[in-house]
Amino acid sequence: MLKRKGSEAVLDLLIKNTVIITMAGRGVGLIPRGNIGIRGNRIEVVSDADEPTGNQQAHRVIDGTNKVVLPGLIDAHIHTGIALLRGLAQDTDHWMQKALWPFAAALTPEGEMAGSLVNIIEGVKAGTTTFGDYDSSMADLLRNHDQVGTRARVAETINEMPDKITDLEVGEPYPLDAAIGQRQLQSALDLFEQWHDHDSGRITCMFGPQGPDMVSKELLLEIRELAAKYDTQIHMHVAQGDREIDQMTRRYGKRSIPWLEELGLLDSRLLAVHLTEATDEETRLLAQRGSAMVLCSGSIGIIDGIIPPAAQFLSAGGKLALGSDQAPGNNCSNMFNEMKFTAILNKCKAEDPRVFPAWKVLRLATIEGARAIGLSDQIGSLQPGKKADIIIVDLDSPAMCPAIMAPARNIVPNLVYSANGSEVQTVIVDGRIIMEDRKLVNVDEKQETASAREAAQALGYRARPGKNSVAMQMMEKEQL
């Protein structure tokens, strides 16, 4: 609501005398000392502190001295519903079938909700404002995002996989069931009806087939038509492992990306996640068709020991975002972690320290990520008219000290290579403060972590992974 003091319009919030990283233009758009003003859920003022600008009276003023203000970070791909399985699926081959699935089968709806909320809290405390949540039971999980106040760009997972998937041997063809796919597709449609454009667009929906190997040709074509009807994106794992490629060649005699090209799914609606098995030619084709890629460096590094073809994708003009993926693979949901992993791993892959410089990686977690998920007209940079998704980082924290502005500037490299997320003091989403002085405003962090701990203990009693499971073998080795 427009608020006025006397006859002059008054801002709701003004952050003064702070370093601002706007991400406007082709670089980071740094203002050494500036002001940023918010009215309602939008940014109204971005200016140099010494610049005379009107309407800079505000109902609340935050002193930004020794702080840096930047756009909220975007986690474009995360499965918050399996967060309760953190630490149970690392250091193994065949990660999904041998490590994750035996425990995921024991998850309850209550456990999914409890783990998801803690996962969201974790992300917010490390500066994430937008979550590309991608899971089953998304209508329930969205209640967590709604409560915390985060921006969510979500997809209900759609597959045709039977419940007894844990009984399959590695390499055995998936027995797809069309009835399962239709039930899950209906859940996705119900999600759109209930949540799409909720709270003035803070929550929006996409379609989420789990992977081309886990849904039939007929269902993929149906989803393609629905995405066009709803004018939204298709969020999908693509070429995410040798398991997927094996399934695709067995079933269709083609690899994933050529198959999707044949079906007409390689276009600007596709948000393709991982691409670990994509060839250079397939990567270029995906970029040339206008599809976006989500790179989950930490997760894929731990799960597969692979550095996905992000450099090739960018060189072909592709739109690239970063994601944390999930706690059972990555162990954390922290975009500072993802920025650092992305920069370091790609430097090692190229054997060139000049690739993926800090400023470009910061763009991937902000404005470039927003472009990839179709929200760059709303978020990703600090510009008048855009949604007020903002984080405030303490430059006096040990990892950010000293902040040097001349003759060279070190703030951006320190954000990417030094910060770990604990330096984030305040988080604003849609113009509302959801974390202040590192305390969540809308949830009790201690209470929710205690609830998740209780749910995890109950899951431990239910899970029967067997003595030959990876988790049990690792436990035996740890005790040697």
C-alpha positions in Angstrom: 0.0 0.0 0.0 1.3 3.5 -0.8 2.2 5.3 2.4 2.6 9.1 2.6 4.0 11.4 5.2 2.4 14.7 4.7 2.1 15.2 1.0 5.3 13.3 0.1 5.4 9.6 -0.7 7.5 7.7 1.9 9.4 4.5 1.3 8.7 1.5 3.5 12.4 0.7 3.9 15.6 2.5 3.1 19.1 1.0 3.3 21.6 3.8 3.4 25.4 4.3 3.0 26.1 0.8 1.8 28.1 -0.9 -0.9 25.6 -2.1 -3.5 26.2 -4.8 -6.1 23.3 -4.3 -8.5 24.2 -6.9 -11.1 22.8 -4.4 -13.7 24.6 -4.3 -17.0 27.3 -6.8 -18.1 29.3 -6.9 -14.9 28.3 -6.6 -11.2 27.2 -3.0 -11.3 29.0 -2.0 -8.0 28.1 1.2 -6.3 30.8 2.0 -3.6 28.4 3.9 -1.4 24.7 4.1 -2.2 21.1 3.9 -1.0 18.4 1.5 -1.9 14.8 2.1 -1.2 11.8 -0.2 -1.2 8.1 0.5 -1.4 5.7 -2.4 -1.1 7.3 -5.4 -2.7 9.4 -3.5 -5.3 12.6 -1.6 -5.4 12.0 2.1 -6.0 15.4 3.8 -5.5 18.9 2.7 -6.3 21.3 5.6 -6.1 24.7 6.9 -5.1 24.5 8.1 -1.5 25.6 11.6 -2.6 23.1 11.8 -5.4 20.1 14.1 -4.6 17.1 11.9 -5.0 13.5 12.5 -4.0 11.3 10.2 -1.9 14.1 9.1 0.3 12.2 9.5 3.6 11.3 6.1 4.9 9.3 4.5 7.7 12.3 2.4 8.5 16.0 3.1 7.8 18.8 0.5 8.0 22.4 1.8 8.3 24.4 -0.1 5.7 27.8 1.1 6.8 30.3 -1.7 6.4 27.7 -3.8 4.7 27.2 -5.0 1.1 23.8 -5.3 -0.4 23.2 -7.6 -3.3 20.3 -9.5 -5.0 19.1 -12.6 -3.2 20.8 -15.8 -4.4 18.9 -18.2 -6.6 19.0 -21.9 -6.0 17.5 -23.1 -9.3 17.3 -26.8 -8.5 16.8 -28.3 -5.1 14.8 -31.3 -3.7 13.9 -30.1 -0.2 11.6 -33.1 0.5 14.5 -35.5 0.9 16.6 -33.3 3.2 16.1 -35.7 6.1 18.4 -38.2 4.4 21.4 -35.9 4.6 24.7 -37.8 4.9 23.2 -41.2 4.1 24.2 -41.4 0.4 27.8 -40.3 -0.1 31.0 -41.9 -1.3 29.5 -44.6 -3.5 28.8 -45.5 -7.1 25.3 -46.0 -8.3 24.3 -43.3 -5.8 20.5 -43.3 -6.5 19.8 -47.1 -6.6 22.3 -48.3 -4.0 22.3 -45.4 -1.5 19.3 -43.1 -1.8 16.3 -45.2 -2.7 16.6 -47.7 0.2 16.2 -44.8 2.7 13.8 -42.7 0.6 11.4 -45.6 0.7 11.1 -45.1 4.5 10.3 -41.3 4.3 6.8 -40.3 5.5 4.9 -37.1 4.5 5.7 -35.8 8.0 9.4 -36.5 7.5 9.4 -34.8 4.2 7.8 -31.7 5.6 10.2 -31.5 8.6 13.3 -32.0 6.5 12.1 -29.6 3.9 11.5 -26.8 6.4 15.0 -27.2 7.9 16.5 -27.3 4.4 14.7 -24.0 3.5 15.9 -22.4 6.7 19.4 -23.5 5.9 19.2 -21.9 2.5 17.8 -18.6 3.7 20.5 -18.3 6.4 23.0 -18.5 3.5 21.3 -15.9 1.4 19.0 -17.9 -0.8 15.8 -16.1 -1.6 14.5 -18.1 -4.6 14.2 -21.9 -4.5 13.6 -24.0 -7.6 12.1 -26.8 -5.5 11.4 -30.0 -7.4 9.8 -32.8 -5.5 6.8 -35.0 -5.0 4.1 -33.8 -2.6 4.9 -30.2 -3.6 1.5 -28.9 -2.6 2.4 -29.8 1.0 6.1 -28.6 0.8 4.9 -25.2 -0.5 3.3 -24.6 2.9 6.9 -24.3 4.2 7.9 -21.8 1.6 4.7 -19.9 2.3 5.4 -19.8 6.0 9.1 -18.8 5.7 8.3 -16.2 3.1 10.7 -17.4 0.4 10.2 -17.1 -3.4 9.6 -20.5 -4.9 9.7 -21.6 -8.6 8.5 -25.2 -8.1 7.6 -28.4 -10.0 5.8 -31.5 -8.9 7.9 -34.5 -9.9 6.3 -36.6 -12.5 7.4 -40.1 -13.4 5.9 -43.5 -14.2 8.1 -45.5 -11.9 6.5 -48.3 -9.7 6.7 -48.2 -5.9 8.9 -51.3 -5.8 11.7 -49.5 -7.7 14.2 -50.5 -4.9 13.8 -54.1 -6.0 15.4 -53.4 -9.4 18.9 -54.5 -10.1 21.3 -51.9 -11.5 20.9 -51.8 -15.3 17.5 -53.5 -15.3 15.0 -51.6 -17.5 12.4 -49.5 -15.7 8.9 -51.0 -15.9 7.0 -47.7 -16.6 3.3 -47.6 -15.6 1.1 -45.1 -17.4 -1.5 -45.0 -14.6 1.2 -43.8 -12.2 2.2 -41.0 -14.6 -1.3 -39.8 -15.0 -1.9 -39.6 -11.3 1.3 -37.6 -10.9 0.4 -35.4 -13.8 -2.9 -34.6 -12.2 -1.1 -33.7 -9.0 1.0 -31.3 -11.0 -2.2 -29.7 -12.5 -3.7 -29.5 -9.1 -0.6 -27.7 -7.9 -1.1 -25.1 -10.6 -4.6 -24.5 -9.6 -3.8 -24.1 -5.9 -0.4 -22.3 -6.0 0.5 -20.8 -9.3 1.0 -17.0 -9.0 0.3 -17.2 -5.2 1.0 -14.0 -3.2 1.4 -11.8 -6.3 3.7 -14.2 -8.0 6.0 -15.1 -5.1 5.2 -18.7 -5.8 5.0 -20.0 -9.4 4.9 -23.4 -10.9 6.5 -25.4 -13.7 6.1 -29.0 -15.0 8.6 -31.5 -13.7 9.1 -34.8 -15.5 11.8 -36.5 -13.5 13.8 -37.5 -16.5 13.4 -38.7 -20.1 14.1 -42.3 -18.9 11.4 -42.2 -16.2 8.5 -41.1 -18.3 7.0 -42.4 -21.6 7.1 -40.7 -24.9 3.3 -40.1 -24.7 3.5 -38.5 -21.3 6.4 -36.2 -22.4 4.4 -35.0 -25.4 1.4 -34.3 -23.1 3.6 -32.3 -20.8 5.1 -30.4 -23.7 1.5 -29.3 -24.7 0.6 -28.4 -21.1 3.7 -26.3 -20.7 2.7 -24.3 -23.8 -0.9 -24.0 -22.5 0.2 -22.7 -19.1 3.1 -20.7 -20.6 5.6 -22.1 -18.2 8.9 -24.1 -18.2 9.7 -27.8 -18.1 12.1 -28.6 -15.2 13.8 -31.9 -16.0 16.9 -33.9 -15.2 18.6 -34.5 -18.6 21.6 -36.7 -19.3 22.1 -36.9 -15.6 24.1 -40.1 -15.5 25.2 -43.3 -17.3 22.1 -44.9 -15.7 19.8 -42.6 -17.7 21.7 -43.0 -20.9 21.7 -46.8 -20.5 17.9 -46.8 -20.0 17.3 -44.5 -23.0 19.4 -46.6 -25.4 17.7 -49.8 -24.2 14.2 -48.3 -24.6 14.6 -46.1 -27.6 17.9 -46.7 -29.2 18.8 -43.1 -28.7 20.6 -40.9 -26.1 18.5 -38.4 -24.1 19.2 -35.1 -25.9 18.7 -36.5 -29.5 15.5 -38.1 -28.2 14.2 -34.8 -26.7 15.1 -33.0 -30.0 13.1 -35.6 -31.9 10.1 -34.9 -29.6 10.3 -31.1 -30.0 11.3 -30.5 -26.3 14.6 -28.7 -27.0 13.3 -25.1 -26.8 13.3 -22.1 -24.5 10.8 -23.8 -22.1 13.3 -26.6 -21.2 15.3 -26.2 -17.9 17.7 -29.0 -18.2 19.4 -30.1 -15.0 23.0 -31.6 -14.7 24.0 -32.8 -18.3 26.7 -34.9 -16.8 26.6 -37.3 -19.7 26.0 -34.8 -22.5 28.6 -34.8 -25.3 30.0 -31.5 -26.6 27.7 -31.7 -29.6 24.6 -32.4 -27.5 25.6 -29.5 -25.1 25.9 -27.1 -28.0 22.6 -28.3 -29.5 20.8 -27.7 -26.2 22.2 -24.2 -25.9 21.4 -23.3 -29.6 17.8 -24.4 -29.1 17.4 -21.8 -26.3 17.1 -24.3 -23.5 18.6 -23.4 -20.1 20.9 -25.5 -17.9 21.2 -25.9 -14.2 24.6 -26.7 -12.9 24.9 -28.5 -9.5 28.6 -28.5 -9.0 28.8 -29.7 -5.4 26.2 -32.5 -5.8 27.6 -33.9 -9.0 31.1 -33.6 -7.8 30.3 -35.7 -4.7 27.8 -38.1 -6.4 29.6 -38.8 -9.7 33.1 -37.2 -9.5 32.1 -35.3 -12.7 32.4 -31.7 -13.8 29.4 -31.0 -16.1 29.9 -29.2 -19.4 29.0 -25.7 -18.2 31.8 -24.0 -20.0 30.8 -25.5 -23.3 27.2 -24.6 -22.7 28.1 -21.0 -21.9 30.4 -20.8 -24.9 27.5 -21.8 -27.1 25.4 -18.9 -25.7 23.4 -20.9 -23.2 21.5 -19.6 -20.2 23.1 -21.1 -17.0 21.9 -21.2 -13.4 23.3 -22.8 -10.3 21.5 -25.3 -7.9 22.4 -27.1 -4.7 20.4 -30.2 -5.7 19.7 -32.1 -2.5 21.1 -32.8 1.0 21.7 -36.6 0.5 24.1 -35.9 -2.3 25.5 -32.4 -1.7 25.2 -32.4 2.1 24.3 -28.7 2.1 22.0 -26.2 0.5 24.3 -23.2 0.3 24.8 -21.1 -2.8 28.1 -19.7 -1.5 29.3 -23.2 -1.5 28.0 -23.7 -5.1 29.7 -20.6 -6.3 33.1 -21.6 -4.9 32.8 -25.2 -6.1 31.7 -24.0 -9.6 34.7 -21.7 -9.9 37.3 -24.0 -8.6 36.2 -27.2 -10.3 35.9 -25.5 -13.7 39.3 -23.9 -13.3 40.7 -27.4 -12.6 38.9 -28.9 -15.5 40.3 -26.2 -17.9 43.7 -26.1 -16.2 43.2 -22.3 -16.4 42.7 -20.0 -13.4 41.1 -17.4 -15.6 38.0 -19.3 -16.4 34.8 -18.8 -14.3 36.1 -15.7 -12.6 34.3 -14.6 -9.4 32.2 -11.9 -11.0 30.8 -14.3 -13.6 30.0 -16.9 -11.0 28.2 -14.3 -8.9 26.1 -13.5 -11.9 25.2 -17.2 -12.3 23.7 -17.2 -8.8 21.8 -13.9 -9.4 20.8 -12.4 -12.7 21.9 -15.2 -15.0 20.1 -17.7 -12.8 17.0 -15.5 -13.0 17.2 -15.6 -16.8 17.5 -19.3 -16.8 14.3 -19.8 -14.7 12.4 -17.2 -16.6 12.2 -14.5 -13.9 14.8 -12.0 -14.9 12.2 -9.3 -15.5 11.3 -9.6 -11.8 14.4 -10.6 -9.8 18.2 -11.2 -10.1 19.3 -7.5 -10.1 18.7 -4.5 -8.0 17.0 -2.1 -10.3 13.9 0.2 -9.8 10.7 -1.7 -10.6 12.1 -5.1 -9.8 10.9 -7.2 -6.9 12.8 -6.5 -3.7 14.7 -9.7 -3.1 17.8 -8.5 -1.3 20.4 -9.8 1.1 22.7 -7.8 3.4 26.2 -9.2 4.0 28.4 -8.0 6.9 31.8 -6.8 5.6 33.1 -6.8 9.2 32.8 -10.6 9.4 36.2 -12.3 9.5 35.8 -14.0 6.1 35.0 -10.6 4.4 37.6 -8.6 6.1 39.3 -6.4 5.0 37.0 -4.9 2.4 39.2 -3.0 0.0 37.8 -0.5 -2.5 40.9 1.1 -4.0 43.1 0.8 -6.0 41.5 -2.6 -6.6 38.3 -4.1 -5.2 38.2 -7.4 -3.4 34.5 -7.7 -2.3 33.3 -9.8 -5.1 36.2 -12.4 -5.0 35.7 -12.6 -1.2 32.0 -13.3 -1.6 32.7 -16.2 -4.0 35.9 -17.6 -2.5 35.9 -16.7 1.1 32.3 -16.3 2.4 30.4 -19.3 3.6 26.9 -17.8 4.1 27.2 -17.0 7.8 28.1 -13.5 6.8 24.5 -12.9 5.6 22.8 -10.7 8.2 19.4 -9.8 6.7 17.3 -11.4 4.0 14.4 -9.6 2.3 12.0 -11.3 -0.1 9.2 -9.5 -2.0 9.9 -6.4 0.2 9.5 -8.3 3.5 12.3 -9.0 5.9 12.3 -12.8 6.5 15.6 -12.9 8.4 17.1 -10.1 10.5 20.4 -10.3 12.5 20.5 -13.9 11.4 17.2 -14.8 13.1 14.3 -16.1 11.0 11.2 -13.9 11.4 8.4 -16.4 10.6 9.7 -19.7 12.1 11.4 -20.9 15.2 14.6 -22.4 13.9 15.4 -24.4 17.1 12.0 -25.9 17.3 12.0 -26.9 13.6 15.5 -28.5 13.8 14.3 -30.4 16.9 11.2 -31.7 14.9 13.4 -32.8 12.0 15.8 -34.6 14.4 12.8 -36.5 15.9 11.5 -37.4 12.4 15.0 -38.6 11.4 15.2 -40.9 14.4 11.8 -42.4 13.5 12.9 -42.9 9.9 16.0 -44.7 11.2 13.8 -47.3 13.0 11.7 -47.8 9.8 14.5 -48.0 7.3 15.8 -51.5 6.5 18.6 -50.9 4.0 20.1 -54.3 4.5 23.6 -55.3 5.5 24.8 -55.0 1.8 23.6 -51.4 1.5 26.2 -48.7 0.9 25.3 -46.9 4.2 25.8 -50.0 6.3 29.1 -50.9 4.6 30.4 -47.4 5.2 29.4 -47.6 8.9 31.4 -50.9 9.2 34.4 -49.3 7.6 34.3 -46.3 9.9 34.5 -48.6 12.9 37.6 -50.5 11.6 
